[in-house]
Amino acid sequence: MGAYPTQIAIRPRGPLDAALRVPGSKSLTNRAALVAALARGESVLSGCLESDDTDAMRAALRALGVAIDVRGDVWTVGGRAGVLHAPPQPLDARASGTTARFLAAAALLADGPVVIDGTPRMRERPIADLTDCLRALGGAVEVLGRNGCPPLRTNGGGLDGGRAPIDARRSSQFVSAVLLAAPYARSDVTLDPVGGVVVSAPYVDLTLDVMRAFGARAQWLPGGSLHVAAGHHYAGRAYAVESDASAAAYPFCAAAIAGGRVRVDGVPAGSLQSDFRIVDVLERMGCAVVRGPDSITVERPNGAPLAGVEVDMNELPDAVLALAVVALFAEGPTRIENVANLRIKETDRLAALERELGKLGARAEAGPDWLHVTPGPLRGAAIDTYDDHRMAMAFALAGLRVPGVVIRDPGCVAKTWPDYFAMLERL
């Protein structure tokens, strides 16, 4: 997906005046690919994201016997009607949380044992809350790694179904993983979130929407449980992947930081992707937002001030890093709350934000589930990215206003947006 230098210096500029379309949604690409793989018949997925995360899912599905033909951003997927093939070698989820977690459930539908592994960081990301639920539903799965982390092994045999608790206080992906495989259980599946809590719940809504589009019967129940009807299997179809809301956060925040305006096209009105709501927060900070039928424009007139905010970002955690960088340029402090799950992402993002924001001159303090940013006199710095694509993308935005910002290991953006720095240069 292209070669990168060891570091990139960001060129200050602004005010901006740009229109662009961001890549397809990683979340939707990986959900639709898995559902299409389990479906009966062929599916044509258009607008798919080409990135390391989606390539990890595609490679794993091919290893499970799924035929996938790729022509640009169109994937033609030959569904296997709910029966996957157990490969002789472990599946490599790389650094993709959706791949590791979604396949932990789907691999139970294979005709033999499947081992799922990933990067050293993946071996530090917990998965026992998911495997505990799968076992309660009759799935034969065991965690092979330390402290409830990958690698793991599924032994086939499918899911019995039934009713089970699921601890989704650390990741909504655990819920989505079970839901995606549940139509092929031998009886209906009902999930009861522990404490009634599902972190980043809009991502579960996204999962349900994709499942229903392919013919499953899946829904929230009154009281906060989730139910999937057995026997209503996926059927192949044509499916269009929306633009990625998590990616769109960066050009939106670029307008807030550098001034001027940026329009992102291909944003459907009523999208379920929660990260599009970053524009609501930018509006509170002082930006003007125009929401069209197929686009969103963020504008900050050059010289207009930004105000610090207090905001609960539990439902849009992937946008936290970009907003934390916007906070550097606000008048007054910003407090971001209810984001404990940032500590188990590609890196401990709260700790990384605290360190790197401080390099740029801010006073940043991270707690168990919050981040407090007090702006200070800004200065250039070399930013460490911790092999985390969102650290690289977010801190590059600071360089639009602050001379001397250098991003180390910029190639980590290939995880979700390989052409990110080319986009930034075009703004």
N, C-alpha and C positions, 0 to 999 in steps of 0.2 A: 504493500500500500504506500510505497514511496519511501525515500530515504530522508532523514532529518539530520541537521547539524546537532552538535552536542548542546548548543544553546542558541537562543534567538534574542536579539535586542529589539525592543518595541519602539516604533517611531511615534513620537507625540504628534497629535493633529487634532483638528476640530475648528469650528463646529462641523458636524457631519451632515451629509445629505445623501441618503442611500436607500435603495430598495433591494431586497434579496429574498430568496427562498431557501430555507434551511433544509438539511437532509431529512429523510424519512425517520419516523420514530423508531428508536431502538426497542422500546418497550412493546410497541405494536408489532414490529417485525418479528421479534423472537416469540411472542405469543401466537401470532398467526402462523408462523412456520411450524411450530409444534402441533397446533390444532390441525393444520393441513396434512401433516405427516400421519396423524392418527385417523384422519377422515377416510371414508370410502370414496374412491374416485379421485380425479385430478383437480387441483386448485391452481389458479393463476393469481399470484400476489404481485401487485404493482406498487411502485414507490418505495421498495424495500431499501433499508439502509445498508450500505457497504462499509463495514467497520470490523475491527478485531472481535468485538463482542458478538456481532451477528455471524461472522465467519466461524467463530467457535461453535455456535449453535448449529449452523449449517453442516460443518464437518462432523459434529457428533451425530446429527440425524442421518447423515450419509453412512456413518459407521454402523448405525442401527438398521440399515437396510433401506433407507428412504431415498428414492430417486429425486434429485433436485437439479433442474436445468436453469442456468442463470444467463439472462440476456440483458445486460445493463442493470436497471433497477427492477426488472421483472423476473420473479422466480416461479417456475412451474414445478409444482410439488406433486409427486405420485403418492397418494395416501395408501397406507397399509392396513386400513380397516381395523385399527386397534391392536394389531399384532406386530411387534417389533422384533428385530433379529439381534440376538446377543453377539457382540463382536468378541474376538479373541483377546484384543488389547483393551486396556482401560480407556475410557472416554476422557479427553483432555478439555475441561471447561475453561482452561487458561485463567484469566482474571474475571470471567463473566459470572456474576452472581445469578442472573436469570438462568443461564445455561446449567450451572451446577444444581440449583434448587429445583427448577422445573423438571429436569431430567431425573432427579432423585425419585420423583413420583412416577413419571412416565415410563422409566426403565423397568418398573414392576410389570409392565405389559410385554416385556421381552420374553423370548422362549428359552431363556437361561440366565445365568448370573451376569451382571454388568457391574464393573467397577468405575467409579467417577472420581477424578482427581483434578488438580489444577495447580496454579502457581503457589510459591511459598506463602504469599499473602492469603490465597484462598484457603490454605490449610490452617489459617488463623481465624477464619470467619465461621461463626457457629452455624450448625445445621441440625443439632439434636432436637430442637423444638419441632422441626419438621418430621424427622424420622420417628420421634415418639408418637406423633399423630398417625403416621402411616402404619406403624405397628398396631395401634389401637383399631385401625380399620382393616386389619388382617394382612397387611403387607409384610413380606419377608425382607427386611432391610437392616443393615448394621453399620454403625459408624466405625471406621478403622483408624481414624486419626486421634490426636490428643484433644482433650477438653471439649469433646462433642463437635469436632471440626472434621472436614474431609481429610483423606479420602473416605469413601463409603462404598458398600457393596449391596446391590439388590439381587435377590435370588429368583426373580420371576414369580409366576403364580398369580399375578394380578392382585386386585383388592377385593375383599369381601364386601366392604361398605359398612353401613350402620351409622351410629352417632358417636362422635368423639370430640374431646376438647382439643383446642389448638392454641398454643401460646404465640400470639402475634404481636407481642409488645416490642419485639426487636426488629421484625421485618414482616411486611405484608406479603413478601414473596413466598413465605411458607404457606400462607393461605392460598395464593394463586396457584402454587404447584399442585396442591391437593385438588383444587377445583378443576384444573385443566385435565387431569387424569380421571376424575370421578365419573364421567359418563360411561366409562367402561368397567366400573365396579359391578359386582354381582347383585347388589341391592342399592337402594338410594343412599346417598351420603349427606349427613347433616353435621356441620361443624359449629362448635360452640366456642367462640373466642374467650380465652381466660380473662376474667375481670371485665368482659364486654369490650375489650380494647383491641383495635386493629390499627397499628401505626400506619400512616400514609394510606388510609382507607380508599382514597380515590383510585389507587392502582388496582385494588380489587374490583372496583366498578369497571375499570378498563378490561380486566380479565373476563368478567361476566359478559360484557358487551361483545367481545370477540367470540366467546363460546356460543352465545345466542345467534350470532351472525352465521355460524356454521351448523346450527340446528340443535344445539344442546338446550336443555331446560334447567336453568340455574338462576338462583335469585337469593336476595336477602329475605329473611323471615322477620315478622314483627318480633321485637325483642333483641335483634342483633345477631341471630344465628344465620347460617348460610345453608342452602339446600340445593342438591343436584339430583335430578331424577336419573336413575339407571336406565339403560336401554335406549335412550335418545342420543344416538351416536352422531358424530360429526359427518357432514356430507361435503364433498369438494365443491368449490365455488370460486368465482372471481371476487377478489377482495383488494381494496385500495388502502394502502398504509398512509396515514396522515403525516404531515410534517412534525418534526420532533419538538415538543414544547420545552424540554430540558435544554435543547440546543438553542432555541429561540431566546432563551433568557439572556444569552451573552450579547447579541446585537441590541436587544432592548436596553440592557444595562450600559452598553457602549454609548447610546444616545444620552443617557442620564449623566454619564461621566464626562464625555467630551463636548456635550452640547449639540445643538442641531436636532435633526430628526432621522429616524430609521424606521422604515416600513418593512415588515415581514409578511410576505405573501404566502398563500396556501394554508391559512389558519381558518379552518371551518368554524362558523358560528356554532356554539353549543358543544364544542369539543369536550370530551371527558378528561383530557389530559390536564392534571391539576397545575402543572408548572406554568401554564399560560397565565395563571393568576398572579405571577410576579408583576404583571403590569398594574394590578390593583395596588400593590405595595409601592411601586414607583410613582403612582398617582398621588398616594398619600405623602410621598416625599417632596412633591412639587412638580412632577412632570405632567405634561398634557398627554392624554391617551385617546386615540381615535380608533374605535372598534368597527370595522367594516364587515360585510358579509363573508369575505374571504381573505381578510388581512387585518393586522393590527399595527398602528403607528404610534411610536413613543417619541415625544419631542420635549426638549428642554431648551428654551431660548438661551443663547449664549449670555452668561452672566447671571441668569436667574438662580437663586439659591436652592439648595436641597436641604430638607429638614430630616434630622434623625427620627427614628420610629421605634416603637416597641411592637413586635409582631410574633405571633405563633405561627411557625412554619412547619408544623408536623405533617401537613398534607402536601407540602411541596419541598421536600428536603433537598432535592437535587439543585434547586435554585438558591440555596443558602449561600454557597460560596461566592456566586456573582454578586448577591446583595451585600455580603460582607465587604466586598471591595468597593461597591458604591458608597457604603457607609464611611469610607475614608474621606469622602468629599462633601459630607453633610455638615451642616451647622448644628452641632450638638450630638450626643451619643445615640447609638442604635443598640437595641437589645433584641436578640433573636432567641426565642424560647421553644421548648418542647421538641428538641431535635436530638435526643439521646442516641438514636440509631446512626447518627453521623460517625460515632466512634467505632462502628464495625463495618465501615465501607471499605473502599480500596486502600485507604489509610485511615488512621484516627483523624478525621477531618477537623474536629474541634481543636485538637492539639496542634495540628498543622496550621490552621488559621491563626491561632494565637501566636505562633512563632513567626510566621511570614508577614502578617499584618504589622507586627512589631518592627520588623526590618525596615518597613516603609515609613515608620515614624508614628504610627498609631499606638495607643495604649489599648491592648486587647486582653481580655480575660475570659477563659473558658471554664464553665462548670460542668457538672455531670450531664446536663441536657440544655445548656444555654451558652450563648456567646455575647459578650458586652464589648462594644467597640467605641472608643472615644477618639475622635480625630485629633491629630497633632500636625505639626509642620512636616510636610512630606519630603521624602528624599528617595533617590534611586537606590536600587539594591538588586543583587542576584537572588532570584527566588528559587528555592528548592521545591520540587513538585511531587516527590515521594511516589513516583510511578502512578500518579493519580491524574487522570485526564482533566477532571474538573478543577483541580488546583492550577494546572497550566492555563486552561482557558480563562478562568476567573482573574488570575493575577496579571495576565497579559493586558486586561482592560485598564489596569492602573497605568500602564505605560502610554496610554492615549493622552494622559495629562501630565505624567511625571517623567521627566527625562532620566535616562539611566536605568530603566527597568529591564532586566535581563531574565529570560525564562530558561532555566536549566532543564535538560531532557525533554524538549518540546515534543519529541516523537510519541510520548504517551497519549497524545490526543487521538492517535489512531484507534483507540479503544472505541470511540463513538463518533469522531468527526475528523477523518484524516486530513481534510483540506481546511482545517480551522484557520491556520495562520495565513493562508492565501486569502480567505474571506476577510480576515481582519485587515490585511493590507489593502484590500479593495475598498474598504469603507471610506 
